[in-house]
Amino acid sequence: MAEVVSMADIEATAQRRGIDLSSVDLDSIQLPPGEDFGIKSDDDEDLHQEDPLEFEAGFGNIIMVDNLPVVPPEKFEKLEGVIRKIYSQIGVIREGGLWMPVNPETQKTLGYCFIEYNTPQEAELAREKTNGYKLDKSHIFAVNLFDDFEKYMKIPDEWTPAEIKPYTPGENLQQWLTDEKARDQFVIRAGTFTEVFWNDPRQLMPDLVYRRQYWTESFVQWSSLGTYLATVHRQGAAVWGGATTFNRLMRFAHPQVKLIDFSPGEKYLVTYSSHEPSNPRDTHRVVLNIFDVRTGKVMRDFKGNADEFATGGSGGVSGVSWPIFRWGGGREDKYFARIGKNVISVYETETFTLIDKKSLKVENVMDFTWSPTDPITALFVPELGGGNQPARVSLVQIPGKEELRQKNLFSVSDCKMYWQSNGEYLAVKVDRYTKTKKSTYTGFELFRIKERDIPIEVLELDNKNDKIVAFAWEPKGHRFAVIHGDSPRPDISFYSMRTAHHTGRVSKLATLKGKQANALYWSPAGRFIVLAGLKGFNGQLEFYNVDELETMATGEHFMATDIEWDPTGRYVATAVTSVHEMENGFHIWSFNGKLLYRIPKDHFYQFLWRPRPPSLLSAEKEEEIAKNLKKYSKKYEAEDQDVSLQLSEQDRKKRKMLQEEWDAWVSKWKQLHEEESELRVQLRDGEASDEEEEYEAKEVEVEEVLEVQEEVVAFDL
C-alpha cells in the first residue's frame, strides 16, 4: 500500500513546482489499471454493503437506579449519602461515579441516578442485590445495567414465540468415576501452575489430566462430592468440570472473596469477604453470599460487623471462625446455622429464612456442631453465675427444636465435641479443674445417639492427668484412638464402643507406649490408621492395622506438613508445602506403608484428593462383595501381573540402554587412548610401553643444599 500524503504536503509540493492546484481538473486524473494506491473508490460495491452496527463497549460497570425520591436541592446531599451508603457496601464506587441528573426548570432530581463501579462484576452484583430494594413504601428501586438499554430498545412490538432448540446433552460431570483402572484424581498447586492428575500407582507415577497456569489467584477447592473444582479470584469464584477437560461451568460474583465453602450435597456455595474500614471510626465489615451452584443465583446474603460473625458473638476479626455457616441434615442440604450472641440461628434452604422466623435462644452458648447424617445439633454452654449453674451439652432436634438429651458438667475449663462419621456416636472431651483449680484433667462423655434415650458413658484414662494430644473416630466404625501423655513420646490408646458381646460398654483394645506421634489419620474405610509425627517430630509415620493391633510399616517424610488419605482408603499422600522453603513436594504411599513414588515440586502450595460420592451399592451388596472378594479380584490381579511384566520389560530395556551407553563411552576413550600412544612415547623419552609392570623402579640419590651460612672467623697473627 502506498504511503498516504497529507493535503498540506501536496499543497507545499505544488507551490515549489509552480503548479496552481485550483486550475487542475481532478476528475480528469486516471489511475493506472488495477492500482488504487490504497484508496477505496466510491464506486466500490463493498461500501454499499450494510455493515453490522458497532456500539461502543465499556459501560458494563455502570448501573442505572430508577424510582428514587424526587427531592429539592436542600435534600440532594442527604439522598446522595443514602444511595452511596447502600451501594458502597457491594463494591467500590469510582471517584465521581455517582451522578443524579437534575431538572433544569425545577432544580429537583429526576428520580434516577447512574453509579459507576470499578468492575462489571460489581455492577452485576449491585443489580442482582438491589433490584426491588424497598427504600420506603413509595420507592422501590428498579436497577438495570447501562448496557441493557440497547437490548431493551431492540424488543419488537409484536410477540413471537420463542424458538425451541433441540436438546443437546451436556458433558457427564461424573465421567471420571468410570475410569477402567479405578484410579483416583488429585489436584496440586505449585508455583503459578495448577495441575490435575490421575494417581497411577501401577506405573509408579502420576498421569497428567489437565494443566493450567494462573488458574486461581489464591487457592482451589473440590466440591463436597468431587463434581466441581472451584477457583478463587478478585472478582469472585468459579466452578469447573467436564468429561475430558475442565470447562468453566459457572461464575459467582463476589469482589475480594477470601474463603469459600460447599454444602455437603454441593448444591450451594458460600463465599466470604472482609473489608477494612475506610474511616477509623467505622467497623470491620463482613459480606457472606450463598449461591446456588447450578444457576449461580444468590439465594441469600449476610452483611454486618465482624463482631457479629465471631464465635459466640464476641471477639475481633481474628475471632471469626470458618466455616461461619455449618450445614446440617446430611447431604440433603436442608439446614444451615450460625452462632451468635446467646443464639443459634438455624435457616432452612426452601425459603432461606429462619426456622419459625426466630433464632434458638441459648444463654451464653459457646459452640455447636451438627450430626453428619441427621438434623441434630449439639450445643455447649459453659458454667454461669460463678459455677452456680453448671456447664451443659444439649442435643437438639431440628426443625422442632426439641431437646433430645442434656448432660450437666461441673468444674469445666474447656470442651470439644467430635461426631462419628455415621452419626452413631458423639464424643465430648471435657477438661475439668482439679479441686485446687491450679491444674486440669481430661475425661470423655460418650453419647450413643442411635440407642434408646441416648445413654451416656464416662471414660477416664488410666492416668487422668495425661494431656490429650489428639482424638479421632474410626470412619464408619465403632472405634476411636487417643494420643495422650507428654512429649516427646506420648502413648496411643485404642478403644471400642462395643465389647466382645456387643453390650453397651466402652472397652479398651490396646495402648502403644512411647510413640513419636502427635496426629491421627484414619483410613476412610476404617481398619487402618496412620500415626503421624508432624512439626517437631519431622514427619515420622507408622502404618497401623487396628484389626490385628500390629504395625504394618514405618516410614518418614522429612518435614511433612500435610497428610491425606485418598477417598477409597487405598493410598496416602504426604506433602511438604511452602511453609518450608526446602524439600517441597509430595509422596504417595500404599495403605500398608509402602512408598510408591516421590514427586518434588518447588513452591508447592496444595495437594487435594478429589472426593468421591457415596457408593450406590446397598450394605448387603457391599458385604457380599467383601465375602467373595477373590472372585472379583482375579481380573485386577491379571491386570496387575501384566503391568508388572510391562514394568519389568521397561526396567530391562532401561538397564540395556545404560549398558550400551557405558560400552560406547568406554570404546570412545579406548580409541582416544590409542590415538595418543605416539604422544605418550615422546613424553616418556622413547619408552614405548604403556604397561606399568614393565617398568623398573630405581632409587635415585639427590643432594640438596639446605642452607648456606657465611661466618667470619677471627685470626691472630
DOFI-536447 format. One record per residue (C-alpha): residue in one letter; x, y, z. Coordinates in steps of 0.25 Angstrom, whole numbers, padded with zeros to 4 digits, always signed. Layout:
// DOFI-536447
AXYZ ...
// end
This chain:
// DOFI-536447
M+0000+0000+0000 A+0005+0014-0004 E+0009+0024+0007 V-0003+0033+0010 V+0001+0048+0008 S-0006+0059+0015 M-0013+0071+0007 A-0003+0081+0013 D+0009+0073+0007 I+0002+0073-0006 E+0000+0088-0006 A+0014+0090-0002 T+0020+0082-0013 A+0011+0089-0023 Q+0016+0102-0019 R+0030+0098-0020 R+0028+0093-0034 G+0019+0105-0038 I+0006+0098-0040 D-0007+0105-0038 L-0016+0094-0031 S-0028+0102-0034 S-0026+0100-0049 V-0025+0085-0048 D-0037+0077-0053 L-0036+0066-0042 D-0047+0058-0049 S-0038+0056-0062 I-0028+0049-0054 Q-0027+0034-0058 L-0020+0024-0049 P-0012+0012-0055 P-0021+0000-0057 G-0022-0009-0044 E-0016+0002-0035 D-0024+0009-0025 F-0012+0014-0016 G-0019+0008-0004 I-0031+0018-0006 K-0045+0011-0007 S-0053+0017-0019 D-0067+0022-0016 D-0072+0012-0027 D-0067+0000-0019 E-0079-0008-0016 D-0073-0013-0003 L-0076+0001+0002 H-0091-0001-0001 Q-0092-0014+0007 E-0098-0012+0020 D-0088-0013+0031 P-0093-0018+0045 L-0094-0006+0054 E-0083-0006+0065 F-0087+0000+0078 E-0077+0006+0088 A-0073-0004+0098 G-0068-0002+0112 F-0081+0002+0120 G-0083-0011+0127 N-0078-0005+0140 I-0090+0005+0141 I-0104+0003+0146 M-0116+0012+0146 V-0124+0012+0158 D-0139+0017+0156 N-0151+0020+0165 L-0143+0029+0174 P-0149+0040+0182 V-0150+0054+0175 V-0144+0064+0184 P-0141+0079+0184 P-0127+0084+0185 E-0126+0085+0200 K-0129+0070+0201 F-0120+0066+0190 E-0108+0063+0199 K-0116+0054+0209 L-0121+0046+0197 E-0108+0044+0191 G-0102+0040+0204 V-0113+0029+0206 I-0110+0024+0192 R-0095+0024+0194 K-0097+0016+0207 I-0105+0005+0200 Y-0097+0003+0188 S-0083+0005+0194 Q-0086-0008+0202 I-0086-0016+0189 G-0073-0011+0183 V-0064+0001+0181 I-0071+0013+0174 R-0061+0021+0165 E-0058+0035+0169 G-0069+0044+0163 G-0076+0031+0159 L-0090+0035+0165 W-0098+0044+0157 M-0112+0049+0159 P-0118+0057+0148 V-0126+0070+0152 N-0138+0076+0145 P-0132+0090+0140 E-0146+0096+0142 T-0150+0091+0156 Q-0136+0088+0161 K-0141+0075+0166 T-0135+0062+0164 L-0141+0054+0153 G-0143+0041+0161 Y-0132+0033+0156 C-0117+0032+0156 F-0105+0026+0150 I-0094+0018+0158 E-0080+0014+0152 Y-0073+0003+0159 N-0058-0001+0157 T-0062-0015+0150 P-0074-0020+0143 Q-0075-0032+0153 E-0078-0021+0164 A-0089-0015+0155 E-0095-0028+0152 L-0095-0032+0167 A-0102-0018+0170 R-0113-0020+0160 E-0116-0034+0166 K-0116-0030+0180 T-0123-0016+0180 N-0133-0018+0168 G-0146-0018+0176 Y-0140-0012+0188 K-0150-0005+0197 L-0145+0009+0201 D-0159+0012+0207 K-0174+0009+0203 S-0174+0019+0191 H-0160+0016+0186 I-0156+0002+0181 F-0143+0002+0173 A-0142-0003+0158 V-0128-0005+0155 N-0122-0008+0141 L-0109-0009+0135 F-0106+0002+0125 D-0102-0008+0114 D-0116-0014+0115 F-0123-0002+0109 E-0118-0006+0095 K-0125-0019+0098 Y-0138-0013+0102 M-0138-0004+0090 K-0138-0016+0081 I-0150-0023+0087 P-0160-0024+0075 D-0174-0018+0077 E-0181-0031+0073 W-0179-0044+0081 T-0173-0056+0075 P-0172-0070+0081 A-0158-0074+0086 E-0150-0083+0077 I-0150-0097+0083 K-0136-0103+0081 P-0133-0118+0080 Y-0128-0124+0093 T-0113-0126+0094 P-0108-0133+0106 G-0097-0127+0114 E-0084-0133+0118 N-0084-0144+0128 L-0078-0138+0140 Q-0077-0151+0147 Q-0069-0158+0136 W-0056-0158+0144 L-0063-0168+0153 T-0063-0178+0141 D-0048-0180+0140 E-0045-0194+0135 K-0033-0195+0145 A-0042-0190+0157 R-0032-0179+0159 D-0034-0166+0167 Q-0031-0152+0163 F-0024-0141+0171 V-0020-0126+0169 I-0008-0119+0173 R-0003-0105+0172 A+0012-0102+0170 G+0017-0088+0166 T+0008-0082+0156 F+0002-0095+0151 T-0010-0103+0156 E-0010-0118+0151 V-0020-0129+0152 F-0014-0144+0152 W-0019-0158+0152 N-0012-0166+0163 D-0006-0177+0155 P+0002-0186+0166 R+0003-0197+0156 Q+0012-0189+0147 L+0018-0183+0160 M+0016-0169+0155 P+0004-0159+0153 D-0003-0157+0140 L-0006-0143+0136 V-0021-0140+0133 Y-0021-0124+0132 R-0011-0113+0134 R-0013-0098+0134 Q-0005-0086+0138 Y-0011-0075+0147 W-0024-0083+0148 T-0026-0077+0162 E-0021-0065+0170 S-0021-0071+0184 F-0025-0086+0185 V-0034-0097+0179 Q-0044-0106+0185 W-0052-0118+0181 S-0067-0119+0184 S-0072-0128+0195 L-0075-0140+0185 G-0064-0137+0175 T-0073-0132+0164 Y-0067-0118+0163 L-0053-0111+0165 A-0054-0097+0170 T-0044-0086+0167 V-0044-0072+0175 H-0041-0059+0168 R-0042-0044+0172 Q-0056-0043+0165 G-0061-0055+0171 A-0061-0070+0170 A-0063-0080+0158 V-0066-0095+0157 W-0060-0104+0146 G-0063-0118+0142 G-0065-0127+0130 A-0063-0141+0123 T-0049-0139+0117 T-0045-0125+0121 F-0048-0115+0131 N-0058-0105+0125 R-0064-0093+0133 L-0078-0096+0137 M-0082-0084+0146 R-0077-0071+0151 F-0080-0065+0165 A-0078-0050+0166 H-0073-0046+0180 P-0062-0036+0180 Q-0050-0038+0189 V-0055-0052+0192 K-0045-0059+0202 L-0052-0072+0206 I-0062-0082+0200 D-0069-0094+0205 F-0078-0104+0199 S-0090-0110+0205 P-0090-0125+0208 G-0099-0128+0196 E-0091-0118+0187 K-0104-0111+0184 Y-0099-0097+0190 L-0086-0089+0190 V-0083-0080+0202 T-0074-0068+0199 Y-0067-0059+0209 S-0060-0046+0209 S-0056-0036+0219 H-0054-0021+0217 E-0045-0012+0224 P-0052+0001+0229 S-0049+0014+0221 N-0052+0022+0233 P-0044+0019+0246 R-0058+0020+0254 D-0064+0010+0245 T-0064-0005+0248 H-0058-0016+0240 R-0069-0021+0230 V-0072-0036+0226 V-0080-0040+0214 L-0085-0054+0212 N-0093-0059+0200 I-0100-0073+0198 F-0100-0077+0183 D-0108-0088+0176 V-0097-0095+0169 R-0104-0099+0157 T-0111-0086+0154 G-0101-0076+0160 K-0113-0069+0167 V-0110-0062+0180 M-0120-0069+0190 R-0117-0061+0202 D-0107-0051+0206 F-0102-0046+0220 K-0095-0034+0224 G-0090-0028+0237 N-0079-0025+0246 A-0068-0035+0248 D-0072-0036+0263 E-0086-0041+0259 F-0080-0053+0252 A-0069-0056+0262 T-0070-0069+0270 G-0080-0067+0281 G-0083-0053+0276 S-0071-0047+0282 G-0057-0044+0279 G-0050-0037+0267 V-0047-0040+0253 S-0038-0051+0257 G-0049-0058+0265 V-0057-0061+0252 S-0057-0076+0251 W-0058-0083+0237 P-0068-0088+0233 I-0077-0078+0239 F-0089-0086+0234 R-0090-0100+0237 W-0099-0110+0230 G-0108-0120+0236 G-0117-0131+0231 G-0107-0139+0223 R-0105-0138+0208 E-0119-0132+0206 D-0114-0118+0209 K-0127-0115+0217 Y-0122-0107+0228 F-0110-0097+0231 A-0107-0090+0244 R-0098-0080+0250 I-0095-0076+0265 G-0098-0062+0270 K-0098-0055+0284 N-0107-0064+0292 V-0114-0070+0280 I-0112-0081+0269 S-0119-0076+0256 V-0124-0088+0248 Y-0129-0086+0234 E-0136-0095+0224 T-0132-0095+0210 E-0146-0096+0204 T-0148-0081+0207 F-0134-0077+0213 T-0141-0071+0225 L-0140-0075+0240 I-0148-0087+0244 D-0161-0082+0251 K-0155-0068+0248 K-0147-0067+0260 S-0134-0072+0265 L-0132-0082+0276 K-0128-0075+0289 V-0118-0081+0297 E-0112-0072+0308 N-0096-0071+0307 V-0095-0082+0296 M-0081-0084+0292 D-0081-0095+0282 F-0089-0104+0274 T-0088-0115+0263 W-0097-0123+0254 S-0098-0138+0253 P-0092-0142+0240 T-0105-0150+0236 D-0117-0145+0244 P-0123-0132+0247 I-0118-0132+0261 T-0109-0121+0267 A-0100-0122+0279 L-0099-0109+0287 F-0088-0106+0298 V-0092-0096+0309 P-0081-0092+0319 E-0083-0090+0334 L-0091-0078+0338 G-0092-0070+0351 G-0078-0073+0356 G-0081-0088+0356 N-0095-0088+0362 Q-0101-0092+0348 P-0093-0104+0343 A-0088-0105+0328 R-0096-0114+0319 V-0096-0121+0306 S-0110-0122+0299 L-0115-0130+0287 V-0126-0122+0280 Q-0135-0128+0269 I-0137-0119+0256 P-0147-0113+0252 G-0155-0116+0264 K-0144-0110+0273 E-0147-0121+0284 E-0136-0125+0294 L-0133-0139+0292 R-0123-0141+0303 Q-0115-0132+0313 K-0103-0134+0321 N-0099-0125+0332 L-0083-0123+0334 F-0076-0118+0346 S-0063-0110+0348 V-0061-0109+0333 S-0050-0101+0327 D-0051-0105+0313 C-0060-0115+0304 K-0059-0120+0290 M-0069-0129+0282 Y-0066-0140+0272 W-0076-0147+0263 Q-0074-0161+0258 S-0076-0160+0242 N-0089-0169+0242 G-0095-0160+0254 E-0096-0172+0263 Y-0087-0166+0274 L-0083-0153+0280 A-0070-0151+0288 V-0069-0139+0297 K-0055-0137+0302 V-0057-0129+0315 D-0045-0122+0322 R-0048-0120+0337 Y-0041-0113+0348 T-0036-0120+0360 K-0041-0117+0374 T-0029-0107+0376 K-0033-0101+0362 K-0018-0100+0359 S-0018-0111+0348 T-0027-0119+0339 Y-0030-0133+0336 T-0038-0139+0324 G-0049-0149+0322 F-0059-0153+0311 E-0074-0153+0311 L-0079-0163+0300 F-0093-0161+0295 R-0099-0173+0288 I-0108-0166+0278 K-0116-0177+0272 E-0119-0184+0284 R-0132-0182+0293 D-0132-0170+0302 I-0117-0167+0297 P-0109-0173+0308 I-0096-0167+0312 E-0083-0173+0317 V-0072-0166+0324 L-0058-0170+0320 E-0045-0166+0328 L-0031-0170+0324 D-0023-0179+0333 N-0015-0167+0337 K-0026-0156+0336 N-0015-0145+0337 D-0010-0149+0324 K-0011-0138+0313 I-0019-0141+0301 V-0011-0138+0289 A-0021-0143+0278 F-0034-0151+0277 A-0041-0157+0265 W-0053-0167+0262 E-0051-0178+0252 P-0060-0175+0240 K-0072-0183+0238 G-0067-0191+0251 H-0069-0192+0266 R-0054-0190+0270 F-0046-0178+0273 A-0032-0174+0276 V-0026-0164+0286 I-0012-0159+0287 H-0009-0156+0302 G+0003-0152+0310 D+0014-0143+0310 S+0024-0141+0298 P+0034-0145+0293 R+0028-0159+0293 P+0013-0160+0297 D+0004-0172+0297 I-0007-0176+0288 S-0019-0184+0292 F-0030-0190+0284 Y-0044-0192+0289 S-0057-0198+0284 M-0071-0195+0287 R-0074-0210+0287 T-0069-0221+0296 A-0068-0236+0291 H-0083-0238+0294 H-0087-0225+0287 T-0092-0219+0300 G-0093-0204+0302 R-0079-0202+0309 V-0066-0196+0305 S-0055-0205+0304 K-0040-0203+0303 L-0033-0210+0292 A-0018-0206+0293 T-0009-0196+0297 L+0004-0193+0289 K+0015-0187+0298 G+0025-0176+0295 K+0021-0173+0280 Q+0027-0161+0272 A+0013-0157+0268 N+0004-0144+0270 A-0007-0147+0259 L-0016-0158+0255 Y-0021-0161+0241 W-0031-0172+0240 S-0034-0178+0226 P-0047-0174+0221 A-0051-0189+0220 G-0047-0191+0235 R-0038-0202+0240 F-0024-0195+0237 I-0019-0183+0243 V-0006-0174+0241 L+0001-0170+0254 A+0008-0157+0249 G+0019-0149+0256 L+0018-0135+0249 K+0025-0122+0253 G+0034-0125+0264 F+0035-0140+0260 N+0039-0137+0246 G+0030-0146+0238 Q+0030-0159+0246 L+0020-0169+0240 E+0015-0182+0245 F+0004-0190+0238 Y-0004-0198+0248 N-0015-0209+0246 V-0025-0207+0257 D-0032-0220+0254 E-0019-0228+0257 L-0013-0218+0266 E+0000-0218+0259 T+0009-0209+0252 M+0010-0211+0237 A+0021-0202+0233 T+0029-0189+0238 G+0034-0178+0229 E+0038-0164+0229 H+0035-0152+0220 F+0044-0141+0226 M+0037-0128+0229 A+0024-0133+0225 T+0013-0123+0227 D+0000-0130+0221 I-0005-0144+0221 E-0017-0148+0213 W-0024-0162+0210 D-0030-0164+0196 P-0045-0165+0197 T-0044-0181+0195 G-0034-0183+0207 R-0024-0190+0197 Y-0013-0179+0197 V-0008-0168+0206 A-0001-0155+0201 T+0009-0148+0210 A+0013-0134+0206 V+0023-0123+0209 T+0017-0109+0205 S+0023-0096+0204 V+0022-0094+0219 H+0036-0099+0218 E+0046-0094+0208 M+0053-0107+0205 E+0048-0121+0202 N+0035-0117+0195 G+0027-0128+0188 F+0019-0140+0191 H+0020-0155+0193 I+0009-0166+0190 W+0009-0178+0200 S+0001-0190+0199 F-0009-0193+0211 N+0001-0202+0217 G+0013-0193+0217 K+0020-0196+0204 L+0026-0183+0198 L+0021-0184+0183 Y+0027-0171+0177 R+0032-0157+0180 I+0029-0144+0173 P+0038-0132+0176 K+0031-0118+0174 D+0037-0104+0176 H+0028-0094+0183 F+0018-0105+0186 Y+0005-0100+0192 Q-0007-0110+0191 F-0010-0125+0190 L-0024-0129+0190 W-0030-0143+0186 R-0043-0142+0178 P-0055-0147+0187 R-0064-0158+0183 P-0079-0158+0185 P-0085-0169+0194 S-0086-0183+0188 L-0099-0187+0181 L-0097-0201+0186 S-0106-0206+0197 A-0100-0210+0210 E-0104-0225+0207 K-0097-0224+0193 E-0084-0218+0199 E-0084-0229+0209 E-0086-0240+0198 I-0074-0234+0190 A-0065-0234+0202 K-0069-0249+0205 N-0066-0252+0190 L-0054-0243+0188 K-0045-0253+0182 K-0055-0255+0171 Y-0055-0240+0167 S-0040-0238+0169 K-0036-0248+0159 K-0038-0238+0147 Y-0030-0228+0155 E-0019-0238+0159 A-0017-0241+0144 E-0016-0227+0140 D-0006-0224+0151 Q+0002-0236+0146 D+0002-0230+0132 V+0006-0217+0137 S+0017-0223+0146 L+0023-0231+0134 Q+0022-0218+0126 L+0030-0210+0137 S+0040-0222+0137 E+0041-0221+0122 Q+0043-0206+0123 D+0054-0208+0134 R+0061-0218+0125 K+0061-0208+0114 K+0066-0197+0123 R+0077-0206+0128 K+0081-0210+0114 M+0081-0195+0109 L+0090-0191+0121 Q+0100-0203+0118 E+0100-0199+0103 E+0103-0185+0107 W+0114-0189+0117 D+0120-0198+0106 A+0120-0187+0096 W+0127-0178+0106 V+0138-0188+0109 S+0140-0190+0094 K+0141-0176+0091 W+0152-0174+0102 K+0160-0186+0097 Q+0160-0181+0083 L+0165-0167+0088 H+0176-0175+0097 E+0181-0182+0084 E+0181-0169+0076 E+0190-0162+0087 S+0200-0174+0088 E+0211-0167+0080 L+0210-0155+0088 R+0212-0163+0101 V+0224-0169+0095 Q+0230-0156+0092 L+0227-0151+0106 R+0234-0163+0112 D+0247-0161+0104 G+0245-0173+0095 E+0239-0183+0105 A+0229-0190+0096 S+0221-0198+0107 D+0208-0193+0114 E+0209-0205+0124 E+0213-0201+0137 E+0218-0214+0142 E+0229-0214+0131 Y+0236-0202+0137 E+0247-0204+0147 A+0247-0195+0160 K+0260-0189+0163 E+0265-0181+0175 V+0272-0168+0171 E+0280-0161+0181 V+0279-0146+0181 E+0288-0136+0188 E+0281-0123+0192 V+0287-0111+0199 L+0278-0107+0210 E+0285-0095+0216 V+0298-0087+0213 Q+0303-0079+0225 E+0315-0069+0224 E+0323-0068+0236 V+0335-0058+0239 V+0346-0065+0248 A+0356-0056+0255 F+0371-0060+0252 D+0382-0055+0262 L+0396-0053+0256 
// end
